[in-house]
Amino acid sequence: MRTRVKICGITRIEDGVAAAAAGADAIGLVFAPSPRQISESQAQAIVAAMPPFVTVVGLFVDADPAAVRGVLGSVRIDLLQFHGSESPDYCRQFSKPYIKALAMHEAVDVSAQALAHAGAAGLLLDTHSDRVAGGSGRAFDWARVPAGLSKPLILAGGLTPDNVADAVRRVRPYAVDVSSGVEMAKGIKDPARIRAFIAAVQNVS
């Protein structure tokens, strides 16, 4: 099965276009406090530049439901990504496909979370950090990913063009998600690194 690729933390039109041109399946737009957070007007401009068949993912962290609905009312979001402590009921209320991100701290039970979020389109596993909800630039121990999950698995956390092929071989995820690993500065993507990252995934899968 082909491993899909999401380039997250897109802040500029040219970075979204570069991701799509390199073969990204999805781009991520961050609407939570972050160096990669964008406004609704920025998101509208990025989405307008996307070609067909590139999924637009909107990322939120424990947001007020009204804020999520506000973005959904003004930006074409195909898939929601919840990166905080959101409950299954919270995630379901928007009647939109969603993925639930899990920080891989020692106490997390991934299999139990997969059952709890039975309505999720997939689970995203990311490195636990006390400082940021995502984009930490650090990998977690991939051996901790349980086999036989009931949901498609998206692997994130510290992935780069140099290690993503090994990650795909070892974990065999449905998709991989990268943000800081393809940047030249916070929130600014490097087209060459995007191309190298996607080529590394394609060469394995």
N, CA, C and O of each residue as an XYZ file, in Angstrom:
820
protein
N       0.840     -1.198      0.000
C       0.000      0.000      0.000
C       0.874      1.247      0.000
O       1.882      1.305      0.705
N       0.494      2.230     -0.780
C       1.233      3.487     -0.841
C       1.050      4.288      0.442
O      -0.068      4.450      0.931
N       2.154      4.785      0.979
C       2.093      5.624      2.173
C       1.802      7.063      1.761
O       2.519      7.640      0.944
N       0.759      7.628      2.325
C       0.394      9.005      2.010
C       1.286      9.990      2.766
O       1.922      9.638      3.759
N       1.317     11.239      2.270
C       2.156     12.273      2.874
C       1.334     13.538      3.112
O       0.635     14.024      2.224
N       1.438     14.054      4.334
C       0.843     15.353      4.665
C       1.965     16.315      5.045
O       2.805     16.001      5.888
N       1.969     17.476      4.420
C       2.904     18.545      4.769
C       2.127     19.533      5.632
O       1.221     20.209      5.145
N       2.477     19.614      6.895
C       1.705     20.414      7.851
C       2.382     21.754      8.122
O       3.561     21.949      7.825
N       1.602     22.669      8.694
C       2.133     23.971      9.062
C       2.397     24.862      7.861
O       3.348     25.644      7.866
N       1.569     24.753      6.835
C       1.723     25.620      5.657
C       1.269     27.034      6.020
O       0.158     27.232      6.512
N       2.132     28.003      5.775
C       1.805     29.401      6.107
C       1.799     30.317      4.892
O       1.341     31.457      4.968
N       2.312     29.811      3.761
C       2.427     30.656      2.564
C       1.852     29.922      1.351
O       1.898     28.694      1.271
N       1.314     30.694      0.416
C       0.769     30.103     -0.800
C       1.832     29.283     -1.516
O       1.567     28.157     -1.939
N       3.034     29.838     -1.655
C       4.073     29.157     -2.414
C       4.486     27.828     -1.777
O       4.901     26.904     -2.476
N       4.371     27.738     -0.450
C       4.717     26.478      0.210
C       3.647     25.419     -0.041
O       3.964     24.246     -0.238
N       2.387     25.833     -0.035
C       1.321     24.897     -0.365
C       1.436     24.410     -1.798
O       1.253     23.225     -2.075
N       1.740     25.324     -2.708
C       1.898     24.962     -4.116
C       3.078     24.006     -4.285
O       2.986     23.038     -5.040
N       4.185     24.271     -3.589
C       5.364     23.400     -3.668
C       5.046     22.004     -3.154
O       5.485     21.010     -3.733
N       4.284     21.925     -2.067
C       3.911     20.619     -1.514
C       3.062     19.839     -2.504
O       3.298     18.654     -2.736
N       2.074     20.507     -3.088
C       1.204     19.843     -4.058
C       1.993     19.399     -5.286
O       1.790     18.294     -5.791
N       2.883     20.247     -5.763
C       3.668     19.925     -6.954
C       4.592     18.743     -6.719
O       4.882     17.982     -7.642
N       5.057     18.588     -5.475
C       5.961     17.484     -5.141
C       5.223     16.169     -4.937
O       5.845     15.112     -4.832
N       3.886     16.236     -4.879
C       3.104     15.016     -4.739
C       2.475     14.796     -3.383
O       2.048     13.681     -3.082
N       2.402     15.837     -2.542
C       1.763     15.690     -1.222
C       0.285     15.347     -1.392
O      -0.389     15.878     -2.275
N      -0.204     14.461     -0.543
C      -1.613     14.091     -0.556
C      -2.462     15.093      0.217
O      -3.655     15.241     -0.048
N      -1.839     15.783      1.179
C      -2.579     16.704      2.042
C      -1.652     17.808      2.529
O      -0.437     17.632      2.620
N      -2.256     18.947      2.837
C      -1.543     20.021      3.516
C      -2.273     20.310      4.827
O      -3.486     20.126      4.923
N      -1.527     20.761      5.833
C      -2.115     21.094      7.121
C      -2.043     22.586      7.385
O      -0.995     23.207      7.212
N      -3.170     23.161      7.807
C      -3.257     24.573      8.168
C      -3.509     24.659      9.666
O      -4.456     24.060     10.175
N      -2.661     25.403     10.373
C      -2.710     25.452     11.838
C      -3.520     26.672     12.282
O      -3.202     27.809     11.933
N      -4.565     26.411     13.051
C      -5.404     27.476     13.603
C      -5.285     27.540     15.128
O      -6.185     28.038     15.804
N      -4.182     27.037     15.660
C      -3.914     27.049     17.101
C      -2.653     27.867     17.349
O      -1.835     28.025     16.443
N      -2.480     28.395     18.578
C      -1.272     29.162     18.873
C      -0.005     28.372     18.532
O       0.217     27.280     19.056
N       0.813     28.933     17.656
C       1.981     28.245     17.125
C       2.741     29.215     16.243
O       2.144     30.164     15.734
N       4.046     29.014     16.041
C       4.752     29.821     15.042
C       4.186     29.622     13.636
O       4.468     30.408     12.731
N       3.385     28.568     13.459
C       2.813     28.254     12.151
C       1.318     28.587     12.076
O       0.648     28.221     11.110
N       0.804     29.271     13.082
C      -0.611     29.642     13.068
C      -0.880     30.653     11.967
O      -0.089     31.570     11.744
N      -2.017     30.477     11.271
C      -2.391     31.414     10.217
C      -3.797     31.935     10.462
O      -4.562     31.360     11.236
N      -4.126     33.032      9.793
C      -5.451     33.629      9.900
C      -6.382     32.975      8.880
O      -5.938     32.252      7.988
N      -7.655     33.238      9.024
C      -8.619     32.705      8.062
C      -8.362     33.263      6.659
O      -8.513     32.544      5.671
N      -7.979     34.528      6.567
C      -7.724     35.108      5.246
C      -6.493     34.471      4.597
O      -6.490     34.228      3.390
N      -5.454     34.199      5.382
C      -4.291     33.485      4.835
C      -4.701     32.096      4.354
O      -4.294     31.654      3.279
N      -5.510     31.415      5.160
C      -5.950     30.065      4.799
C      -6.759     30.087      3.508
O      -6.596     29.215      2.655
N      -7.625     31.077      3.365
C      -8.438     31.179      2.150
C      -7.548     31.299      0.915
O      -7.817     30.672     -0.110
N      -6.491     32.100      1.010
C      -5.596     32.303     -0.130
C      -4.823     31.024     -0.462
O      -4.640     30.690     -1.633
N      -4.377     30.319      0.564
C      -3.644     29.069      0.337
C      -4.549     28.033     -0.305
O      -4.166     27.380     -1.276
N      -5.755     27.884      0.241
C      -6.693     26.876     -0.272
C      -7.067     27.185     -1.724
O      -7.210     26.271     -2.537
N      -7.224     28.454     -2.044
C      -7.598     28.838     -3.407
C      -6.532     28.442     -4.427
O      -6.835     28.267     -5.607
N      -5.281     28.301     -3.973
C      -4.181     27.960     -4.872
C      -3.967     26.452     -5.011
O      -3.128     26.016     -5.799
N      -4.719     25.659     -4.254
C      -4.514     24.213     -4.276
C      -5.168     23.571     -5.496
O      -6.283     23.939     -5.864
N      -4.482     22.611     -6.131
C      -5.094     21.877     -7.236
C      -6.083     20.844     -6.712
O      -6.153     20.623     -5.503
N      -6.846     20.209     -7.590
C      -7.784     19.173     -7.144
C      -7.053     18.005     -6.476
O      -5.887     17.730     -6.759
N      -7.769     17.337     -5.591
C      -7.334     16.082     -4.961
C      -6.230     16.248     -3.911
O      -5.619     15.261     -3.501
N      -5.972     17.473     -3.477
C      -5.092     17.687     -2.324
C      -5.993     18.000     -1.135
O      -6.715     18.998     -1.143
N      -5.949     17.156     -0.126
C      -6.815     17.311      1.046
C      -6.320     18.448      1.929
O      -5.132     18.530      2.241
N      -7.236     19.321      2.328
C      -6.899     20.437      3.219
C      -7.319     20.059      4.641
O      -8.495     19.809      4.908
N      -6.343     20.023      5.543
C      -6.570     19.627      6.934
C      -6.457     20.855      7.827
O      -5.470     21.588      7.754
N      -7.464     21.084      8.669
C      -7.440     22.191      9.616
C      -7.102     21.676     11.006
O      -7.794     20.806     11.534
N      -6.041     22.208     11.599
C      -5.552     21.728     12.895
C      -5.969     22.680     14.017
O      -5.768     23.892     13.935
N      -6.559     22.093     15.073
C      -7.009     22.845     16.238
C      -6.529     22.155     17.509
O      -6.323     20.942     17.532
N      -6.355     22.947     18.569
C      -5.934     22.404     19.869
C      -6.884     22.931     20.942
O      -6.807     24.098     21.328
N      -7.783     22.067     21.422
C      -8.711     22.419     22.497
C      -9.390     23.769     22.238
O      -9.496     24.608     23.134
N      -9.839     23.957     21.020
C     -10.428     25.241     20.615
C     -11.873     25.347     21.068
O     -12.571     24.344     21.212
N     -12.307     26.575     21.287
C     -13.734     26.818     21.509
C     -14.482     26.348     20.258
O     -14.084     26.686     19.143
N     -15.558     25.576     20.427
C     -16.291     25.087     19.247
C     -16.707     26.193     18.287
O     -16.754     25.980     17.076
N     -17.007     27.367     18.817
C     -17.407     28.473     17.947
C     -16.262     28.887     17.025
O     -16.494     29.291     15.885
N     -15.028     28.785     17.518
C     -13.869     29.134     16.690
C     -13.707     28.135     15.550
O     -13.401     28.516     14.420
N     -13.913     26.857     15.852
C     -13.828     25.834     14.805
C     -14.912     26.078     13.754
O     -14.645     26.032     12.554
N     -16.121     26.334     14.212
C     -17.219     26.570     13.270
C     -16.978     27.828     12.434
O     -17.359     27.889     11.265
N     -16.349     28.815     13.037
C     -16.035     30.029     12.297
C     -15.095     29.756     11.141
O     -15.293     30.267     10.039
N     -14.064     28.945     11.391
C     -13.134     28.587     10.320
C     -13.847     27.760      9.257
O     -13.675     27.999      8.062
N     -14.638     26.798      9.688
C     -15.356     25.952      8.726
C     -16.319     26.765      7.864
O     -16.603     26.400      6.723
N     -16.813     27.862      8.417
C     -17.735     28.697      7.659
C     -17.063     29.594      6.632
O     -17.728     30.131      5.746
N     -15.731     29.761      6.746
C     -15.049     30.693      5.842
C     -13.931     30.061      5.018
O     -13.478     30.646      4.034
N     -13.483     28.868      5.416
C     -12.368     28.213      4.727
C     -12.801     26.808      4.318
O     -13.473     26.117      5.084
N     -12.423     26.386      3.122
C     -12.738     25.025      2.685
C     -11.794     24.034      3.376
O     -10.655     23.835      2.953
N     -12.294     23.431      4.430
C     -11.530     22.432      5.176
C     -12.138     21.066      4.866
O     -13.343     20.868      5.020
N     -11.299     20.123      4.430
C     -11.786     18.788      4.094
C     -11.770     17.844      5.287
O     -12.593     16.934      5.379
N     -10.839     18.063      6.193
C     -10.613     17.142      7.307
C     -10.138     17.940      8.514
O      -9.263     18.797      8.392
N     -10.716     17.658      9.679
C     -10.287     18.314     10.912
C      -9.229     17.459     11.610
O      -9.274     16.230     11.559
N      -8.285     18.124     12.254
C      -7.282     17.434     13.073
C      -7.293     18.058     14.455
O      -7.038     19.252     14.611
N      -7.591     17.238     15.460
C      -7.655     17.725     16.843
C      -6.422     17.249     17.585
O      -6.174     16.051     17.715
N      -5.649     18.221     18.071
C      -4.317     17.927     18.594
C      -4.200     18.156     20.096
O      -3.095     18.254     20.631
N      -5.359     18.242     20.784
C      -5.327     18.475     22.215
C      -5.943     17.325     22.981
O      -5.727     16.158     22.653
N      -6.715     17.662     24.010
C      -7.351     16.639     24.860
C      -8.831     16.493     24.515
O      -9.629     16.128     25.378
N      -9.201     16.766     23.289
C     -10.608     16.748     22.857
C     -11.228     15.358     23.036
O     -10.612     14.338     22.726
N     -12.458     15.348     23.544
C     -13.188     14.093     23.746
C     -13.804     13.641     22.427
O     -13.918     14.434     21.492
N     -14.203     12.372     22.346
C     -14.908     11.914     21.136
C     -16.156     12.740     20.845
O     -16.428     13.059     19.687
N     -16.921     13.093     21.882
C     -18.124     13.896     21.669
C     -17.780     15.258     21.080
O     -18.464     15.744     20.179
N     -16.716     15.871     21.595
C     -16.276     17.161     21.057
C     -15.949     17.025     19.568
O     -16.400     17.828     18.752
N     -15.172     16.014     19.226
C     -14.705     15.846     17.850
C     -15.843     15.586     16.880
O     -15.782     15.997     15.721
N     -16.881     14.905     17.348
C     -17.997     14.529     16.473
C     -18.954     15.667     16.184
O     -19.696     15.615     15.202
N     -18.953     16.700     17.024
C     -20.020     17.701     16.962
C     -20.018     18.529     15.673
O     -21.015     19.184     15.368
N     -18.927     18.511     14.918
C     -18.831     19.372     13.744
C     -19.309     18.675     12.469
O     -19.317     19.278     11.396
N     -19.706     17.403     12.587
C     -20.199     16.626     11.438
C     -19.235     16.705     10.258
O     -19.639     16.883      9.109
N     -17.949     16.568     10.576
C     -16.884     16.654      9.580
C     -15.903     15.513      9.848
O     -15.639     15.211     11.012
N     -15.358     14.874      8.826
C     -14.340     13.847      9.092
C     -13.192     14.428      9.912
O     -12.781     15.568      9.696
N     -12.681     13.644     10.846
C     -11.595     14.150     11.689
C     -10.577     13.063     11.983
O     -10.874     11.869     11.943
N      -9.364     13.516     12.280
C      -8.338     12.633     12.827
C      -7.980     13.146     14.215
O      -7.971     14.351     14.465
N      -7.688     12.220     15.103
C      -7.332     12.576     16.479
C      -5.847     12.338     16.679
O      -5.347     11.238     16.447
N      -5.154     13.365     17.108
C      -3.735     13.263     17.397
C      -3.525     12.839     18.848
O      -4.218     13.308     19.751
N      -2.576     11.961     19.055
C      -2.213     11.491     20.391
C      -0.747     11.796     20.647
O       0.118     11.438     19.848
N      -0.469     12.462     21.773
C       0.908     12.681     22.197
C       1.409     11.400     22.866
O       0.763     10.877     23.774
N       2.547     10.904     22.423
C       3.017      9.600     22.867
C       3.785      9.674     24.189
O       4.965      9.329     24.264
N       3.077     10.136     25.234
C       3.662     10.095     26.576
C       3.536      8.682     27.128
O       2.870      7.833     26.536
N       4.177      8.435     28.260
C       4.284      7.069     28.780
C       2.932      6.458     29.122
O       2.776      5.239     29.053
N       1.954      7.277     29.487
C       0.677      6.737     29.967
C      -0.350      6.526     28.859
O      -1.418      5.973     29.122
N      -0.065      6.944     27.645
C      -1.084      6.860     26.602
C      -1.329      5.398     26.204
O      -0.393      4.614     26.048
N      -2.602      5.061     26.047
C      -3.010      3.736     25.581
C      -3.600      3.929     24.187
O      -4.771      4.278     24.039
N      -2.783      3.700     23.181
C      -3.187      3.988     21.814
C      -4.377      3.125     21.391
O      -5.309      3.617     20.755
N      -4.344      1.859     21.739
C      -5.437      0.960     21.355
C      -6.754      1.396     21.985
O      -7.798      1.354     21.335
N      -6.708      1.817     23.252
C      -7.917      2.286     23.925
C      -8.430      3.570     23.287
O      -9.639      3.758     23.154
N      -7.528      4.441     22.897
C      -7.939      5.693     22.246
C      -8.549      5.424     20.870
O      -9.467      6.124     20.442
N      -8.032      4.406     20.185
C      -8.608      4.041     18.890
C     -10.050      3.580     19.053
O     -10.902      3.889     18.220
N     -10.322      2.846     20.119
C     -11.692      2.397     20.380
C     -12.575      3.566     20.810
O     -13.726      3.671     20.387
N     -12.027      4.446     21.655
C     -12.804      5.594     22.127
C     -13.185      6.510     20.958
O     -14.305      7.017     20.888
N     -12.240      6.708     20.052
C     -12.492      7.579     18.895
C     -12.888      6.721     17.702
O     -12.280      6.797     16.634
N     -13.911      5.911     17.899
C     -14.367      5.015     16.833
C     -14.837      5.784     15.607
O     -14.818      5.254     14.496
N     -15.258      7.029     15.800
C     -15.731      7.826     14.682
C     -14.641      8.548     13.923
O     -14.918      9.193     12.912
N     -13.395      8.454     14.392
C     -12.297      9.150     13.728
C     -11.935      8.479     12.412
O     -12.063      7.263     12.267
N     -11.484      9.276     11.462
C     -10.995      8.726     10.198
C      -9.628      8.087     10.381
O      -9.243      7.213      9.605
N      -8.892      8.513     11.396
C      -7.575      7.956     11.651
C      -7.000      8.518     12.933
O      -7.542      9.464     13.504
N      -5.893      7.930     13.388
C      -5.172      8.414     14.562
C      -3.789      8.889     14.137
O      -3.107      8.222     13.358
N      -3.380     10.040     14.649
C      -2.057     10.573     14.387
C      -1.241     10.467     15.670
O      -1.649     10.977     16.714
N      -0.100      9.812     15.594
C       0.772      9.644     16.756
C       1.938     10.614     16.631
O       2.658     10.617     15.632
N       2.114     11.443     17.670
C       3.135     12.488     17.640
C       3.951     12.435     18.926
O       3.532     11.838     19.918
N       5.105     13.058     18.895
C       5.978     13.120     20.061
C       5.348     13.960     21.162
O       4.804     15.030     20.893
N       5.419     13.484     22.394
C       4.922     14.266     23.526
C       5.898     15.385     23.844
O       7.110     15.174     23.888
N       5.361     16.573     24.065
C       6.152     17.723     24.478
C       5.354     18.533     25.474
O       4.146     18.708     25.310
N       6.013     19.029     26.505
C       5.348     19.901     27.480
C       5.208     21.324     26.961
O       4.492     22.131     27.553
N       5.887     21.640     25.857
C       5.924     23.014     25.357
C       4.999     23.256     24.172
O       4.385     24.317     24.063
N       4.901     22.267     23.284
C       4.104     22.459     22.064
C       3.239     21.235     21.816
O       3.572     20.128     22.240
N       2.112     21.448     21.117
C       1.214     20.338     20.797
C       1.686     19.557     19.588
O       1.269     18.415     19.393
N       2.539     20.141     18.779
C       3.064     19.482     17.589
C       4.214     20.300     17.047
O       4.475     21.405     17.522
N       4.912     19.758     16.042
C       6.020     20.495     15.456
C       7.229     20.600     16.364
O       7.990     21.563     16.274
N       7.416     19.616     17.244
C       8.541     19.656     18.180
C       9.871     19.355     17.508
O      10.928     19.736     18.013
N       9.819     18.671     16.367
C      11.056     18.303     15.688
C      11.751     17.097     16.282
O      12.873     16.776     15.889
N      11.106     16.421     17.222
C      11.709     15.252     17.866
C      10.876     14.006     17.563
O       9.647     14.063     17.505
N      11.560     12.896     17.374
C      10.878     11.623     17.130
C      10.645     10.900     18.455
O      11.380     11.111     19.419
N       9.620     10.048     18.499
C       9.436      9.171     19.656
C       9.878      7.766     19.261
O      10.225      7.523     18.105
N       9.867      6.856     20.205
C      10.291      5.479     19.954
C       9.229      4.767     19.121
O       8.150      4.459     19.628
N       9.522      4.506     17.860
C       8.529      3.900     16.964
C       8.141      2.488     17.393
O       7.104      1.975     16.974
N       8.968      1.861     18.226
C       8.626      0.523     18.718
C       7.389      0.554     19.601
O       6.798     -0.492     19.870
N       6.985      1.743     20.057
C       5.820      1.872     20.921
C       4.506      1.895     20.136
O       3.432      1.898     20.737
N       4.579      1.911     18.829
C       3.354      1.908     18.011
C       2.769      0.491     18.030
O       3.424     -0.448     17.576
N       1.555      0.324     18.543
C       0.979     -1.024     18.605
C       0.581     -1.532     17.229
O       0.212     -0.755     16.349
N       0.659     -2.825     17.055
C       0.247     -3.442     15.790
C      -1.262     -3.666     15.790
O      -1.885     -3.751     16.849
N      -1.836     -3.759     14.609
C      -3.232     -4.128     14.476
C      -4.232     -3.111     14.971
O      -5.296     -3.480     15.467
N      -3.907     -1.828     14.845
C      -4.860     -0.796     15.266
C      -6.116     -0.842     14.401
O      -6.069     -1.220     13.230
N      -7.234     -0.452     14.998
C      -8.508     -0.481     14.279
C      -8.700      0.749     13.401
O      -9.705      0.856     12.698
N      -7.746      1.682     13.433
C      -7.847      2.919     12.661
C      -6.587      3.115     11.822
O      -5.507      2.684     12.228
N      -6.705      3.762     10.654
C      -5.506      4.124      9.900
C      -4.567      4.964     10.764
O      -5.011      5.850     11.494
N      -3.277      4.682     10.676
C      -2.263      5.327     11.507
C      -1.486      6.357     10.702
O      -0.976      6.068      9.620
N      -1.406      7.567     11.252
C      -0.580      8.621     10.672
C       0.588      8.838     11.625
O       0.379      9.126     12.804
N       1.805      8.703     11.131
C       3.002      8.835     11.964
C       3.568     10.234     11.818
O       3.766     10.719     10.704
N       3.829     10.891     12.956
C       4.396     12.238     12.975
C       5.481     12.301     14.050
O       5.726     11.324     14.758
N       6.117     13.446     14.160
C       7.095     13.653     15.216
C       8.523     13.418     14.772
O       8.977     12.276     14.701
N       9.238     14.505     14.471
C      10.666     14.398     14.185
C      11.021     13.743     12.873
O      12.166     13.331     12.684
N      10.076     13.634     11.960
C      10.380     13.022     10.665
C      11.117     14.018      9.776
O      10.821     15.213      9.789
N      12.081     13.512      9.002
C      12.893     14.321      8.096
C      13.125     13.533      6.813
O      12.808     12.345      6.757
N      13.672     14.171      5.785
C      14.027     13.408      4.587
C      15.024     12.291      4.874
O      15.089     11.311      4.132
N      15.803     12.434      5.952
C      16.841     11.453      6.259
C      16.325     10.219      7.006
O      16.912      9.143      6.892
N      15.231     10.363      7.771
C      14.784      9.213      8.580
C      13.413      8.676      8.195
O      12.985      7.655      8.733
N      12.713      9.339      7.274
C      11.332      8.931      7.005
C      11.264      7.570      6.317
O      10.316      6.820      6.549
N      12.239      7.233      5.481
C      12.219      5.920      4.832
C      12.309      4.816      5.878
O      11.591      3.819      5.795
N      13.186      4.989      6.859
C      13.305      3.996      7.936
C      12.014      3.912      8.735
O      11.586      2.824      9.118
N      11.389      5.068      8.987
C      10.124      5.090      9.727
C       9.044      4.311      8.984
O       8.309      3.533      9.592
N       8.948      4.513      7.686
C       7.931      3.816      6.890
C       8.192      2.313      6.877
O       7.259      1.518      6.992
N       9.463      1.922      6.738
C       9.789      0.495      6.733
C       9.443     -0.163      8.061
O       8.957     -1.294      8.092
N       9.693      0.542      9.155
C       9.510     -0.056     10.477
C       8.058     -0.033     10.949
O       7.593     -0.997     11.557
N       7.347      1.040     10.678
C       5.992      1.212     11.214
C       4.916      0.838     10.204
O       3.838      0.385     10.588
N       5.197      1.021      8.924
C       4.209      0.798      7.867
C       2.920      1.578      8.140
O       1.840      0.987      8.185
N       3.021      2.885      8.319
C       1.823      3.683      8.595
C       0.999      3.908      7.335
O       1.484      3.750      6.215
N      -0.241      4.273      7.544
C      -1.090      4.691      6.416
C      -0.535      5.968      5.792
O      -0.552      6.139      4.573
N      -0.034      6.877      6.665
C       0.483      8.154      6.191
C       1.560      8.661      7.137
O       1.659      8.223      8.283
N       2.365      9.592      6.638
C       3.336     10.296      7.470
C       3.028     11.782      7.400
O       2.498     12.280      6.407
N       3.372     12.479      8.474
C       3.043     13.896      8.623
C       4.310     14.626      9.034
O       4.956     14.244     10.010
N       4.674     15.670      8.304
C       5.898     16.410      8.601
C       5.616     17.898      8.604
O       4.802     18.390      7.823
N       6.304     18.616      9.500
C       6.204     20.070      9.537
C       7.606     20.665      9.620
O       8.143     21.134      8.617
N       8.197     20.647     10.811
C       9.517     21.267     10.973
C      10.603     20.556     10.179
O      11.614     21.169      9.837
N      10.416     19.285      9.883
C      11.427     18.514      9.176
C      11.659     18.926      7.736
O      12.628     18.490      7.115
N      10.776     19.768      7.190
C      10.969     20.251      5.810
C      10.996     21.780      5.775
O      10.603     22.394      4.783
N      11.461     22.384      6.862
C      11.492     23.845      6.945
C      12.904     24.398      6.839
O      13.879     23.741      7.203
N      12.990     25.624      6.330
C      14.246     26.373      6.361
C      14.245     27.361      7.536
O      15.302     27.811      7.977
N      13.053     27.688      8.033
C      12.857     28.513      9.227
C      11.469     28.191      9.736
O      10.675     27.597      9.006
N      11.148     28.568     10.976
C       9.843     28.221     11.535
C       8.720     28.768     10.648
O       8.609     29.973     10.421
N       7.891     27.837     10.155
C       6.760     28.230      9.327
C       7.087     28.462      7.869
O       6.188     28.738      7.074
N       8.357     28.358      7.495
C       8.771     28.593      6.110
C       9.335     27.287      5.552
O      10.370     26.806      6.014
N       8.656     26.718      4.564
C       9.064     25.431      4.025
C      10.200     25.573      3.012
O      10.381     26.618      2.386
N      10.954     24.490      2.876
C      12.048     24.387      1.916
C      11.586     23.453      0.797
O      11.453     22.252      1.033
N      11.338     23.962     -0.411
C      10.832     23.099     -1.486
C      11.724     21.884     -1.750
O      11.221     20.801     -2.049
N      13.029     22.057     -1.643
C      13.941     20.939     -1.887
C      13.765     19.848     -0.832
O      13.793     18.660     -1.151
N      13.584     20.251      0.408
C      13.377     19.265      1.475
C      12.013     18.582      1.331
O      11.882     17.390      1.611
N      11.014     19.323      0.900
C       9.703     18.699      0.637
C       9.840     17.627     -0.440
O       9.335     16.516     -0.280
N      10.514     17.954     -1.524
C      10.698     16.990     -2.610
C      11.482     15.770     -2.133
O      11.143     14.636     -2.473
N      12.530     16.008     -1.345
C      13.351     14.900     -0.849
C      12.552     14.017      0.104
O      12.682     12.793      0.080
N      11.740     14.627      0.928
C      10.918     13.875      1.884
C       9.933     12.972      1.143
O       9.837     11.780      1.433
N       9.211     13.538      0.199
C       8.212     12.757     -0.532
C       8.873     11.677     -1.380
O       8.346     10.570     -1.488
N      10.014     11.983     -1.978
C      10.728     10.979     -2.775
C      11.171      9.810     -1.896
O      11.110      8.656     -2.318
N      11.618     10.112     -0.669
C      12.049      9.043      0.244
C      10.892      8.129      0.597
O      11.059      6.911      0.671
N       9.708      8.713      0.817
C       8.517      7.897      1.126
C       8.138      7.059     -0.087
O       7.852      5.869      0.045
N       8.134      7.663     -1.254
C       7.728      6.951     -2.455
C       8.678      5.805     -2.785
O       8.254      4.763     -3.285
N       9.965      6.003     -2.503
C      10.943      4.960     -2.811
C      10.770      3.725     -1.943
O      11.156      2.627     -2.343
N      10.196      3.892     -0.764
C       9.947      2.757      0.135
C       8.614      2.118     -0.172
O       8.509      0.895     -0.265
N       7.579      2.955     -0.330
C       6.212      2.404     -0.455
C       5.845      2.117     -1.899
O       4.739      1.654     -2.175
